[in-house]
Amino acid sequence: MGRVAALVIAAPLALGLATAPAASAAAVTTLYYSSSGAPDYLAQIDQGAANWNAAVTDVKLVKRNTSATIVFHEIHSGGSYTNTNGHGRGQIYLDTSQVAEGFDPTRIAAHELGHNLGLPDHYSGPCTELMSGHGPGTACKNAKPSAAEAAKVQSLWVNGLVAQAAAENRAVAY
């Protein structure tokens, strides 16, 4: 009986020690994206998500074909764009005609994901800024966020949700 009582008392103490480090760790928000609506660009979309995952730690993009909150679609004119609330929910439209013109599909995918993570366009920025979109022209192949862009996303998602005032959906073009 003494052994049972010791185990009953020791077990909660051991559990408390095991969970204490996890409780102090920063929360990571997982966002699910689906690329099944853009079958010609699956690898490029996955690479764009991987680029964000390598740059930030407070939010992770994970591929999922069902129950995704960020959904890619392939379109054939009108320019690439996203309808998003900037809070990890959105519909991304990747334009095949822009790719045919020479714009990099991985850059487009990563750029549009940036909008879903809360970032605005900055077309006058250099190629090193992902959110400069099509501004630098077709020669720009950079599909990775700059340190400043990654830091902004980190600050927006540090508490698990984007802390932006505008919660309405907005359309943002590449």
C-alpha positions in Angstrom: 0.0 0.0 0.0 2.9 2.3 0.8 4.2 1.9 -2.8 0.9 2.7 -4.4 0.6 5.9 -2.3 4.1 6.9 -3.3 3.3 6.4 -7.0 0.1 8.4 -6.7 1.9 11.3 -5.1 5.0 11.1 -7.3 3.1 10.9 -10.6 1.5 14.4 -10.5 4.9 15.9 -9.5 6.6 14.2 -12.5 3.8 15.3 -14.8 4.2 18.9 -13.6 8.0 18.8 -14.3 7.4 17.4 -17.8 4.8 20.0 -18.8 6.5 23.1 -17.3 8.9 23.7 -20.2 6.2 23.3 -22.8 4.0 25.8 -20.9 6.7 28.4 -21.2 7.4 27.8 -24.9 6.0 30.2 -27.5 2.8 29.1 -29.1 3.0 28.2 -32.8 -0.1 28.8 -34.9 -0.6 26.2 -37.6 -2.3 27.3 -40.8 -3.4 24.8 -43.4 -3.1 25.5 -47.1 -4.4 23.5 -50.1 -2.8 23.7 -53.5 -5.0 21.1 -55.2 -6.8 23.9 -57.1 -3.5 24.9 -58.8 -2.3 21.5 -60.0 0.4 23.0 -62.4 2.2 24.6 -59.5 2.1 22.1 -56.6 5.9 22.1 -56.1 6.2 25.9 -56.3 3.4 26.5 -53.8 5.0 24.0 -51.4 8.4 25.7 -51.8 6.8 29.1 -51.1 5.3 27.7 -47.9 8.6 26.2 -47.0 10.3 29.5 -47.5 8.0 31.1 -45.0 8.4 28.2 -42.6 12.2 28.6 -42.7 11.9 32.4 -42.0 9.3 32.5 -39.1 8.7 30.4 -36.0 5.4 31.8 -34.6 3.3 30.5 -37.5 3.7 27.3 -39.6 2.1 26.6 -43.0 1.1 23.0 -43.5 -0.3 21.4 -46.6 -3.7 19.8 -46.3 -6.3 19.2 -48.9 -9.4 19.3 -46.7 -10.3 21.9 -44.1 -7.6 24.3 -45.3 -8.0 28.0 -44.5 -5.8 29.1 -47.4 -6.8 27.7 -50.7 -4.9 28.1 -54.0 -6.7 28.3 -57.4 -5.2 28.4 -60.9 -6.6 31.1 -63.2 -5.6 32.0 -66.8 -5.9 35.8 -66.9 -6.4 38.9 -64.7 -3.2 38.7 -62.6 -2.4 36.7 -59.5 -4.1 37.9 -56.3 -5.5 36.9 -53.0 -8.7 37.6 -51.2 -7.8 37.5 -47.5 -8.5 38.9 -44.1 -4.7 38.8 -43.3 -5.5 36.5 -40.4 -4.6 33.2 -42.1 -7.7 32.8 -44.2 -7.8 33.4 -47.9 -8.3 32.4 -51.5 -5.2 32.7 -53.6 -5.5 32.9 -57.4 -2.3 32.1 -59.3 -2.4 33.4 -62.9 -0.8 31.1 -65.5 -0.5 34.0 -67.9 1.9 35.8 -65.5 4.0 32.7 -65.3 4.0 32.6 -69.1 5.2 36.2 -69.2 8.2 35.2 -67.0 7.2 35.9 -63.5 8.4 33.2 -61.1 5.6 31.0 -59.8 7.3 30.2 -56.5 7.7 34.0 -55.9 4.1 34.6 -56.7 2.9 31.8 -54.3 5.2 33.0 -51.5 4.1 36.6 -52.1 0.4 35.7 -51.9 1.0 33.6 -48.8 2.6 36.8 -47.3 -0.7 38.6 -47.7 -2.5 35.8 -45.8 0.1 36.2 -43.0 -0.8 39.9 -42.8 1.7 41.7 -45.1 0.7 44.5 -47.6 2.2 45.0 -51.0 5.3 47.2 -51.4 5.6 47.3 -55.2 8.3 50.0 -55.1 10.6 47.7 -53.0 13.6 45.9 -54.4 13.7 42.2 -55.5 15.1 41.3 -52.0 11.6 42.2 -50.6 9.1 39.4 -51.4 6.2 41.8 -51.0 7.5 43.9 -53.8 5.6 41.4 -56.0 5.8 42.1 -59.7 7.4 45.6 -59.2 11.0 44.5 -59.8 10.0 42.7 -63.1 10.4 39.2 -64.5 14.1 39.0 -63.8 13.4 38.9 -60.0 13.2 35.2 -58.9 13.6 35.8 -55.1 10.9 33.8 -53.3 12.1 34.3 -49.8 10.9 37.0 -47.4 13.4 39.5 -46.3 14.5 39.7 -42.6 12.2 42.7 -42.1 9.2 40.9 -43.7 9.9 37.9 -41.5 10.2 40.0 -38.4 6.9 41.8 -39.2 5.1 38.4 -39.6 6.7 37.3 -36.3 5.3 40.4 -34.5 1.9 39.9 -36.0 1.6 36.2 -35.0 3.5 36.3 -31.7 0.2 35.9 -29.7 -1.3 33.4 -32.1 -3.4 35.7 -34.2 -2.6 38.6 -36.5 -3.0 41.8 -34.5 -4.3 44.0 -37.3 -7.2 46.4 -37.2 -8.7 45.5 -40.5 -10.6 42.2 -40.3 -12.5 42.5 -43.5 -11.5 40.5 -46.6 -9.5 42.4 -49.1 -8.3 41.7 -52.5 -4.6 42.1 -53.1 -2.9 41.7 -56.5 0.6 40.4 -57.3 
